[in-house]
């Protein structure tokens, strides 16, 4: 029996654990912002409906936040067990960045999460709102540091390789490396967009079930307003991020486009089967000049081809090519859902259209699929490097780790994470089916200004 390849297994293990983990911060980052909005609306108007929405979604936030913490801890252990050489070489740069995330974001979240979840009857309304806001800020700060660290690996700046490891020359250059601004905006917008379609889908589910319609109508309307803004914004940010990637990681772009030869008037391949061994595509269905127009904004623009580098320096083209199309395709489906929502709202049928609600329910998990596809493009497209153009993945693995040990822990992770995810989905679906606490008949029938006063002194006069 041939020996098990430790590098391949270590990559698979990290890919599995990080893909599992990223699902949860994606939801909590966006959901924290919506919780701030719901509580702010309740404080301003006194309407019970906003408080019911807050108390419903904060349960899902707490469940998801806990899963994110548990699944994220494992990643740091893998840095030492499977990727010791990477940790040793990049530690002077990435270690402080991850430490900053713990000291700023995690401590902030941990310090105020308890107040946010259990402080309703123990602190004043303004302090509770402050706790919610600080937790939301903490999630954004966490994304800032993690994406800064990841972006440095994609576009390393501000550090010099000295005596077998990196030494920082300029911390600002490290933190705000060339790809970080667009990567940070693209990922945080993806989190808010994912959360938006989840809220829209859950609200649409209750509309179709004719369950608690007043609350469902309000949350569906809010989600569709947000989708109308976020979907086109994300497409714009994705385009700008792609242009940044073209400048700093041209082979990743070549793999995304399925371009083997550097050429002008390059087509955009809607469908193709990349054959990396033969360095060609099969069964191409393309838009003439499309790639040049997208990347260079000119039909005669010259776009890079994978043949510019040796085969061993090319990323796995098939995974990058198809992951990119999944991500982009879902992005345009979000745009279609948002446009449909605008049209239905204009016709006064936003919450009455059953087909729109069905489409929203169908799309509710799609943001997670798009996020995973985007990360596959980012991380697989960086190969064969852990630090792009400087440190190969093959040189980053722990010298003493064995394939058998990695295989054993990978199987254990699959079993444990499968159980955790099953339990998470069970309780998540239980919460979703139950929905927010129903409004009473009085609360449903009374005018907004008549039901103010849930928090005396914190509401504005009726307009």
N, C-alpha and C positions, 0 to 999 in steps of 0.2 A: 504493500500500500504506500503510495507516495506521501511525503510529509505534507502536513497542512501549512499553507502559506500564512504566516503570522501577520504580514502586512495587510493582505486582503481581508482577513478576518477582523483585524483591528479597525480597518476602515469601515467595514460593514457594521461592526458593533457601535462605533461612534456615530455613524450615519443613522442607525436605528434609534439610538438613545436621544440624539439631538433632534431628530424628526419627531419623535414622541413628545419631547419636552416643549418644542416650539409651539405646539398646538395650544398650550395653556396660556403662556404670556401673550400670544396673539389675541386671545379673547379678553384677558384681564386688562391689557393696556387700553383697548377700546372701551370696554365696559366701564372702567373707572371714570372715563370722561362722561359717559352717558349718566352715570350715577350722580356726578356733580351737577349735570344739567337738570335731572329730575328733582334733586333736593333743592336746587336754586329756584326752580319753578314753584315748588311747594312753599318755600319760604316767602316768595314774592306774592303768590296768589292765595295761599291758604287752601287751595283745592285738594281735597282728599285723594283725588285720582293720582296725583303726582307722588304722594306718599306711598300709595299702594304699589305703584310701579317701582319706586325705589326699593321697597321692602321685598318685592318679588325678585328683582334682578340682583340685589345684594346677596341673596342666598346662592345664586348661581356663581356670582363673583367669588364668594368665599370658598365654595366647593372647587372651583377651577384654580384659584390662587393656591390652595393647599396642594393640589396635584402638581402645579408648576414648581413649587418649592421642593417637593419630594423627588420629582424626576430630574430636577436640575442639579441636585447635590451629587448625583452619580457622575456627572460629566467631569467635575473637578478631579475625582479619583482616577478617571481614565487618563487624564493628563500625565499623572505620575506613573501609573502601572503600564500603560501601552505606549505612551508617547513621551518617554523620559528625555530623549534627545531633543525633541522639539521644545520641551519645557526648559531644558538647560540652555539651549541656544537663544530662545526668544524670551525667557523668563524676565530679564531686566527691563524689557519693554512691556510685555503683556501682563506680567504679574502685578505691577502697580495699577494698571488700568482695571483689572478685575477686582483688585483691592479697593479702588475708589468706588466701584459699583456697590460693594458690600457696605462700605463706610457711609456712603451718601444715600443711595437708594434703598437698600435693604433695611438699614436701621430706621430710615424714615417710615417705610411701609410697616415694619414690625412695631414701631412705636405708636402708630395711630390706627392700625388695623383693628385692635381690640376696642378702641373707642368707637370706631365706625360700625362695628358689628354688634356690640353689646352696650353701647353708651346712651341709648335713647332716653332711658329714665334716670341716668346718672349725671349727665352734663346738660348744659343749656343748648338750645337749638343752634346758636351761632357757633359754639365750640364743636358741636357735632358736624356741622357743615365744613368747618375748618379741617376737621379730621378727614372727612371724605376728600376734600380738595388736596390735602397733603399726600394722601395715599395715591391719588391720581398723578400728582407731580412725581411721586416716587417711582411709579411705573415708567413714566417718561424718562426720568434720570437713569433708571436701570437700562432701558433701551439705548440711551445715549452712550453709556460706557461699553456695553457689550458690542454694539455696532461699531464703535470706534476701534475696539480691539480687533474685531473681525475685518474691518476695512483696512487696518494697517497690514494685515496679512495679505490682502488683495493688492494694495498699493503702498508698499512700505516707504516711509519717509521719516527723516529726523533721527535716524539711528545708523551707527556704523558697526560693521562686523570686525571685532577686535579679539584676538586670542581665543577663537572658537565660540564666541557668543556676541550678541548685539550689545552695544553701549549707546545710551541715549545722548544725542547731541542737542536736540531741541524738542521739548515736550509738546509745545504747541503744534509743531509740525507733525509729531507722532499722532496726537489726538485728532487734529483737523487735517488728516491726510487727504490726498486728492479725491478719493471716492467716497469719503465719509458723509459729506453734506447730502448728496443725492441718495446714498444708501439709507441714511437715517430717515429722511423724509419719505422715501419710497416704502420702507418697512413700517413706520408708524402709521402712515396712511393706509397701508394694507391691513393693519390691526383694526383701525377704526372702520374700514370698509367691511372687513369680515364680521365685526360685531354688529354693524348696521344691518347686514343681510340676515344675521341670526335673529335680531330683534324683529325685523320685518317678517321673517318666516314664522316665528313663534306667535306673533300677533295675528298673522294671517291664518294660522292653525286655529286659533280661538274664534276668529271671525267666521271661518267655515263651519266650525262646530256650534256656532251661535251661543258661545259661552262668554259671559262677562263682556259684552260687546262694547260698552262705553269705554272701558279701559283699553280693550284691544284696538278700538278705532283710534284712540289718542296715540298709543305707542306706534301703531302702523303708520300714522300720518307723520310722526316725528322721524321715523326711520326712513320713510320715502323722501322727506325733505333732505335728510343727510345724504342719502344715496344720490340724489340729483346733483349734489355738489361734489361728493367724494369720487364717484365713478369717473367723470371726465378729468378731475384733478389727478387721479392715479394714472390715467393714460398719459397725461402730459409729463408727470414725474418719471414714469417708466421710459418715455422717449428720451428725456434729458439724462437719465441714468445710463441708458444705452449708449448715448453719445460719449459720456464720460468713460464708459467701459471700452468703447472703440479706441479712445485715445490711450488708455493705460493697459488694457488687456485685449489686444486685437484678436488673438487666437480664440478667446472665449466667444467673441462676436462671430468669428468665422464658423465656429461650431454651432452657434445658435442659428446662423443663417444657412448652414449646410453648404458653404462656399469652399471649394477645394483650390481654386485658382484665383489669384489676385486679378481683378478685372474691372472695367468700367461697364456701365449699362447692365449691372448684375441683377438677375431676377430674384424675386422673393418666392421661395418654395413653400406653397401652401401645404403640399404633401410631398414626401420623398422618403425613401428608405436608404439612409446613409450606409455605405459600405466602406468602413475604415481600412480594411485590408486592401481593397482595390483602389482606394482613394477616389471614390466616385459615388454618385447617387443613382438609385434605381427608381423607376416609376414616378418621375417628377411631374408635379402639377404646379405651375409657377405663374406669377404675375410678372410680365416683362418689365425690366428696369426697376422693379419694386424695391429691391434691397438697396440700390444706389439712391433712390428717392428717399427712403426712410433714414438711411445712415448719413448720406451726404447732402440730402435735400436738392439733388440734381440728378437727372437721368444719366449724365455722363460721369458721375462721381465714381472714383476708384475705391473699391472695398477690398479688404484683405482676404487672402485665401489660406487654407490650412497648409498648403504645400510650401509656404514660406519657412516652415520649421520642420525638423526631422519628425518622423512618425512618433518617436518616443517622447517628444515634447508636445504632442497634440493631446487635448483632453478627449475623453470618451465621447465621440460625436453624437451617437444615437441618443444617449440619455439627455444630453444638453439640448439637442435639436427638438426632441418631442416634448420635453419639460417646458421649454420656452413657448411652444405652441399651445400647450394646455393652459399655461398662465395667461397668455394673451387672449385666447379664446374665451376663458371665463371672464376676463376683464371686460370684453365687449358684451358678454351676456349681462353683466352688471349694468353696463351702460344702457342696454336695451330695457332692462327692468326699470331703471330710473326714468327713461323716456316714456315708457308705458305708464308709469306712475304720474308723470306730469300731465299726460294726455287724459288719464282717468280723472285726475283732480280737476282739470279744466272743465270736464264734462259733469262734474259733481258726482262721480261714481267711484271714487278712490276706494272706499271701504265696502262698496256694493258689488264690485266686479269679482265674481267667483274665479274666473280664469286668471286674473291678476293675482289673486290670493293663492291660487294653486301654484302659479309660477314662483311666487315668493317662497312658498313652503319648499318647493323643489330645489330652489337655489340656496336655501339656508346653510347647508354644509359646504357650499362651493368655495367660500373664502378660504377655508382650511386647505382644500385641495390646491387652490391657486398659490397659497403661501408656501406649501411644501414644494410645489413645482418650481417656484421662484428660488427657493433655497437649493434645490437640485441644480438649477442653472448656475447659481453663484458658486457653490462648493465643488460640484463635479467639473464645472467649467474652469476652475482654478488648477485642476490637476495638469501635470504631475507634481505640482508644487504645494507645499503648505504655506511658505512665504513666497509669493509669486515672483518667479524669475531668480530666486536666491536660494531657497532651501527646498530640496525635493522631499516628497512624502516618504520615499524609500529610505532617506537618511534621517528621518524624524522619529522612527519607531524605536522603542526600547531595545537595546542590544540583547538583553537576556530573556525577553518575553518569547514564549513558545506558542506555536499554533494550537496545540492541544489545550493550553490554559485559556487562550482567548475563545476558542470554540466552546469550552465548558461554560464560561461566564456568559457568552452570547446566548446559549440555550437557556441558562437561568434567567437572563434578562427577558427573553421572549416569554417565558412562563410567568414570571412575576409581573411584568408590565402588562401582559395580556389580562391577568386577573385584576390588576388595578384599573385598567381601562374599562373592563367589563363592569366593575363596580361603579366607576364614575358614570358611565353611560346609563346604568340602571337608576341611580339617584338623580341624574340630570333629567332623564325622561320623566321620572316621577314628579319632579318639580315643574317641568314644563306642562305636563298633563293637568296638574292641579291648578296652575296659573296663579295670578294675583288674587288676593282676598277680594271677594265681590263687594261692590258698593251696595249700600242699603237703598231701598226705594226712595227714601228722603234725599239721600246724597245724589241719586241719579236724576231726580226730578227738579231739585232746587237749582236756582241760578247760581253761577259761580260766586257772585258777591254775597249770596246768602249763606254759603257754606264756609266762608272765611272764618278764621278764628281758631283753627287747630293749634296755632301757636300765637297767642295774643301779642300784639305789639310788633309783630314781625311781618305784617302784610301792608301793602299799600292800599289806599282807598280805591274803590271801584272806579273805573274810568267811564 
